[in-house]
Amino acid sequence: MENRMTKSGLSFENFNKQVEGKDVSLCVLTNKAGAELVITNYGAKIVSLMVPDREGTLRDVVLGHISIDDYLTSGEPTFGATCGRYANRIAKGRFVLDGVVYDQLAINNGPNSLHGGLRGFHFRVWNMEQVDQQTVALQYIAADGEEGYPGELTVNLTYELTDANEVVIAYHAVTTKPTVLNLTNHSYFNLSGEGDRYIGDHELTICASSYLPTDETAIPYGPSEKVEGTPMDFRTPHEIGERIDADFQQLHFGKGYDHCYVLDKQNQELSLAARCCSPKTGIVMETYTTEPGVQLYTANWLNESIIGKNGHPYPERCSFCLETQHFPDSPNKPEYPTTVLRPGEVFRSRTVYKFLAE
């Protein structure tokens, strides 16, 4: 077993290690179409995802590393990760809940707290059990007070690789005290294949008529703004690189796209959020979610210093993220959909990345 290899060339042996006294390992899911999804319980991360292109050739479409050691030392720890307790940013690392001030969140992104703190869920070793050939279940229990957040939080997460080449991510969480919660998957996609250097030619559609403009520290002002007439408009297909360097303040702030789009939906139904296609491979990714928003991030802060799978350097804009989630800084903005979870309530969320070829 130690020398087994995945279709994407990953060695099981390179992921067999103890981290903080817990065993880290890989889990491989396969379907009837021959696709392959590889998960590690370190950060509940997607390590590789092999899907067929228009010629039927399997291609790995997510960035990542070849060993657990690389994940532990990487300059970008969120490759494929499950981010929490609060994905995205909370301004100044503080919020008020039921009259209690919580101001001990880590300041780890400019003046703000990002992705749950210095040791958010993407740095934790989850419990993992393979349910069947196409499903894996993971669990993490965050202690009351961990990273400054109240309540013991139990998160259950499943990944399923369906025969329709869908990656289905289902979240379930309960808490012992009122808390705030925002979970997302932070995979970096390149539909031309991991190692391709630029996603500017990818054609993207986002089902959103408005987005959340931010200040220079990536915290939303508050009210959403219409995308119409701006480089933020992806209601109809546009190449990602078509307007990414436009003289537009929001793009200057983030060196490209790093914004939460307010999806055109009323309720929590599972609905289409985005569609993206590579002209090189014909691989199409459709993103569906029950969440109210999706953060588009175009890997603006990667640089050649990070070496990923197959020895590929990862330069800026070599990938994109579609992080389905609630809105950034929601705990400080009561006009946003609530991220509060209380004892006796159950948090449920579902995201589907569906892969096609044309």
C-alpha positions in Angstrom: 0.0 0.0 0.0 2.8 2.4 0.8 4.0 2.6 -2.8 0.6 2.9 -4.4 0.2 5.8 -6.9 -2.8 7.8 -8.0 -3.6 8.4 -11.7 -2.3 12.0 -11.2 1.1 10.6 -10.1 0.7 11.1 -6.4 2.4 8.7 -4.0 0.5 7.5 -1.0 3.8 7.2 0.8 4.4 11.0 0.5 1.3 11.7 2.5 1.7 9.1 5.2 2.9 11.2 8.2 1.9 12.3 11.6 1.1 16.0 12.0 0.6 17.2 15.6 0.2 13.6 16.7 -2.5 12.7 14.1 -2.1 10.5 11.1 -2.3 12.2 7.7 -3.2 10.2 4.6 -4.8 10.2 1.2 -8.2 9.0 0.0 -8.8 8.3 -3.7 -12.3 8.4 -5.2 -13.0 7.1 -8.7 -16.1 6.9 -10.9 -17.4 4.9 -13.9 -16.1 7.6 -16.3 -12.6 7.1 -15.0 -12.3 10.4 -13.3 -10.3 10.6 -10.0 -10.6 12.8 -7.0 -7.8 12.7 -4.4 -8.4 14.1 -0.9 -6.1 14.5 2.1 -7.4 14.8 5.7 -4.8 17.6 6.3 -7.1 20.6 5.8 -9.7 18.4 4.1 -7.9 19.4 0.9 -8.5 18.4 -2.7 -5.0 17.4 -3.8 -5.8 16.4 -7.4 -8.8 16.1 -9.7 -8.5 14.2 -13.0 -11.4 14.8 -15.5 -11.6 14.1 -19.2 -10.9 16.8 -21.9 -12.6 17.0 -25.3 -10.3 14.1 -26.5 -11.1 11.9 -23.5 -7.7 12.4 -22.0 -7.7 12.8 -18.2 -6.2 16.1 -17.0 -5.5 17.3 -13.4 -7.4 20.6 -13.1 -6.4 21.7 -9.6 -3.2 23.1 -8.2 -1.5 21.3 -5.3 1.6 19.6 -4.0 3.1 16.1 -4.2 3.7 15.6 -0.5 2.4 16.5 2.9 5.8 18.1 3.6 5.2 20.6 0.8 1.8 21.5 2.1 3.3 22.1 5.5 5.9 24.6 4.1 4.0 26.0 1.1 3.7 29.7 0.7 0.0 29.1 -0.2 -1.6 26.8 2.3 -5.1 27.1 0.9 -4.6 24.9 -2.3 -7.8 22.8 -2.4 -8.5 23.6 1.3 -11.6 23.7 3.4 -11.5 27.1 5.0 -13.1 28.0 8.3 -14.2 28.7 11.0 -14.8 31.9 8.9 -13.7 31.8 5.3 -12.7 35.1 3.8 -12.2 38.2 5.9 -13.4 39.7 9.1 -12.4 43.4 9.5 -9.9 44.1 12.2 -10.3 40.7 13.6 -13.3 41.6 15.7 -17.1 41.2 15.8 -19.9 41.6 18.3 -22.4 38.8 18.9 -25.3 39.0 21.3 -23.6 42.1 22.9 -20.4 40.3 23.5 -17.2 41.6 21.8 -14.9 39.0 20.2 -11.7 40.8 19.4 -9.1 38.0 19.6 -9.2 36.9 16.0 -5.7 36.7 14.4 -4.7 39.6 12.2 -3.2 37.7 9.4 -4.1 39.6 6.2 -3.2 43.3 6.4 -5.4 44.7 9.3 -7.9 41.9 9.0 -8.5 38.2 9.9 -8.5 35.8 7.0 -9.7 32.2 6.6 -10.2 31.4 10.3 -6.9 32.7 11.6 -3.3 31.5 11.9 -4.4 27.9 12.2 -7.8 27.8 10.5 -9.4 24.6 9.4 -7.0 24.3 6.5 -4.2 23.7 8.9 -6.0 21.0 10.9 -5.9 17.2 10.6 -9.5 16.0 10.1 -10.9 12.6 10.9 -11.4 10.8 7.6 -13.3 7.7 6.6 -13.9 6.4 3.1 -17.6 5.6 2.8 -17.4 3.9 -0.6 -15.4 4.1 -3.9 -17.0 7.5 -4.7 -17.5 9.1 -1.2 -15.4 10.2 1.7 -16.5 11.6 5.0 -14.4 14.0 7.1 -15.0 15.6 10.5 -13.3 18.3 12.5 -14.3 19.5 16.0 -13.1 23.0 16.8 -12.7 23.8 20.5 -14.6 26.5 22.2 -12.3 29.6 21.9 -10.2 28.1 19.1 -8.7 31.0 17.1 -10.9 33.4 19.2 -14.3 32.0 18.1 -17.0 31.0 20.6 -18.5 27.5 20.9 -17.4 24.0 20.3 -18.1 23.5 16.6 -18.5 20.0 15.0 -18.2 20.1 11.2 -19.0 17.1 9.1 -18.0 17.3 5.4 -18.4 14.8 2.6 -16.9 14.7 -0.9 -18.6 12.7 -3.5 -17.4 12.0 -7.1 -20.5 11.1 -9.1 -20.7 9.2 -12.3 -21.7 12.5 -14.0 -18.2 13.9 -13.2 -19.6 16.1 -10.4 -17.6 16.9 -7.2 -20.3 17.3 -4.6 -19.3 19.0 -1.4 -21.8 18.8 1.5 -21.3 20.6 4.9 -23.1 20.0 8.2 -22.2 21.8 11.4 -23.5 22.3 15.0 -22.3 24.4 17.8 -22.5 24.5 21.6 -22.6 28.3 21.8 -23.7 31.1 19.4 -21.0 31.5 16.9 -20.3 32.7 13.3 -19.5 30.3 10.5 -18.5 30.6 6.9 -17.2 27.5 5.1 -15.8 27.2 1.6 -13.6 25.1 -0.6 -10.5 27.0 -1.9 -9.4 25.0 -4.9 -7.3 26.7 -7.5 -8.5 25.6 -10.9 -6.9 25.6 -14.3 -9.1 23.9 -16.8 -6.2 23.7 -19.3 -4.5 21.5 -16.8 -2.4 22.0 -13.7 0.9 23.6 -14.8 -0.6 25.7 -17.5 0.6 29.2 -16.8 -2.3 31.5 -17.4 -6.1 31.4 -17.1 -6.7 34.6 -18.9 -8.1 32.7 -22.0 -10.7 30.9 -19.8 -14.2 32.0 -20.7 -16.2 32.8 -17.5 -19.9 33.4 -16.8 -21.1 34.4 -13.3 -24.8 34.4 -12.5 -24.7 37.7 -10.6 -26.0 41.2 -11.4 -24.1 42.8 -8.4 -20.9 42.4 -6.4 -19.4 43.7 -3.2 -16.9 46.5 -3.8 -14.2 46.6 -1.2 -11.7 49.0 0.3 -8.0 48.6 -0.3 -7.8 45.9 2.4 -10.5 43.7 0.7 -13.3 44.5 3.2 -16.6 45.3 1.5 -17.9 48.8 2.1 -21.4 47.4 2.7 -23.9 47.8 -0.1 -23.6 45.8 -3.3 -23.1 47.6 -6.6 -24.3 46.6 -10.1 -21.8 45.0 -12.3 -23.4 46.5 -15.4 -21.0 48.8 -17.3 -17.9 47.6 -15.3 -15.1 45.0 -15.8 -16.8 43.1 -13.0 -19.7 42.0 -15.4 -19.6 38.3 -16.2 -23.3 37.9 -16.7 -22.4 37.0 -20.3 -19.3 35.0 -21.2 -16.0 36.9 -21.1 -12.4 35.8 -21.1 -11.0 36.2 -17.5 -8.0 38.2 -18.9 -10.1 40.4 -21.2 -10.5 43.3 -18.6 -8.4 42.1 -15.7 -5.9 45.0 -16.2 -8.6 47.7 -16.8 -8.2 51.1 -15.2 -10.7 50.3 -12.5 -10.1 50.9 -8.8 -11.4 47.6 -7.6 -9.0 45.7 -9.9 -6.1 47.8 -8.8 -6.8 47.0 -5.1 -6.4 43.3 -5.6 -4.1 43.2 -8.6 -7.0 41.5 -10.4 -10.3 39.9 -9.4 -10.7 39.1 -5.7 -14.4 39.9 -5.1 -17.5 38.4 -3.8 -20.4 38.2 -6.3 -24.0 38.4 -5.0 -25.7 35.6 -6.8 -29.0 36.2 -8.5 -31.1 34.0 -6.3 -33.6 34.5 -3.5 -33.4 31.4 -1.3 -31.0 28.6 -0.5 -31.8 26.4 -3.4 -29.0 24.6 -5.3 -28.5 26.9 -8.3 -26.0 27.6 -11.0 -23.4 30.2 -9.8 -20.8 30.2 -12.6 -19.6 28.4 -15.7 -16.0 28.4 -16.9 -14.4 26.8 -20.0 -10.8 26.3 -21.3 -10.5 26.8 -25.1 -7.4 24.6 -25.0 -8.9 21.5 -23.6 -12.7 22.0 -23.9 -13.1 21.3 -20.2 -16.1 23.1 -18.8 -16.7 23.6 -15.0 -20.2 24.5 -13.8 -20.5 25.6 -10.2 -23.7 25.1 -8.3 -24.3 26.2 -4.7 -26.8 26.8 -2.0 -24.7 29.8 -0.8 -25.6 33.4 -1.5 -22.2 34.4 -2.9 -19.1 33.3 -4.8 -15.7 34.8 -4.4 -13.8 35.0 -7.7 -10.1 35.1 -7.1 -7.6 35.0 -9.9 -4.4 33.9 -8.0 -3.1 37.5 -8.2 -0.6 36.9 -5.3 1.0 33.7 -6.5 4.5 33.9 -7.8 7.2 31.6 -9.3 8.5 30.7 -5.8 5.8 28.1 -5.3 6.6 24.8 -7.0 3.6 22.5 -7.3 2.9 19.1 -8.7 5.1 17.8 -11.6 7.7 20.5 -10.8 5.5 23.2 -12.2 6.0 26.7 -10.9 2.8 28.6 -10.1 3.0 32.2 -11.4 0.3 34.8 -10.7 -2.9 34.3 -12.6 -2.1 30.7 -13.4 -5.5 29.6 -11.8 -8.8 30.8 -10.5 -10.9 30.2 -7.5 -14.7 30.1 -7.2 -15.2 30.1 -3.5 -18.9 29.5 -2.7 -19.7 31.2 0.6 -21.5 33.8 2.6 -20.2 37.4 2.3 -16.9 38.7 3.7 -17.2 40.6 7.1 -20.9 39.5 7.5 -20.5 39.4 11.3 -20.0 43.2 11.2 -22.7 43.9 8.6 -26.2 43.1 9.8 -27.6 43.9 6.4 -25.9 40.8 4.9 -27.3 37.3 5.1 -26.5 36.1 8.6 -23.6 33.8 9.4 -24.7 33.3 13.0 -25.2 29.6 14.1 -26.9 28.9 17.4 -27.1 25.8 19.6 -29.9 23.6 18.4 -29.6 24.9 14.8 -27.9 22.9 12.0 -25.7 24.6 9.4 -26.1 22.9 6.0 -24.4 23.9 2.7 -23.9 22.2 -0.6 -21.6 23.0 -3.6 -21.2 21.1 -6.8 -18.4 21.4 -9.3 -19.6 19.7 -12.5 -17.2 18.9 -15.3 -18.1 18.6 -19.0 -16.2 18.7 -22.3 -17.1 20.5 -25.5 
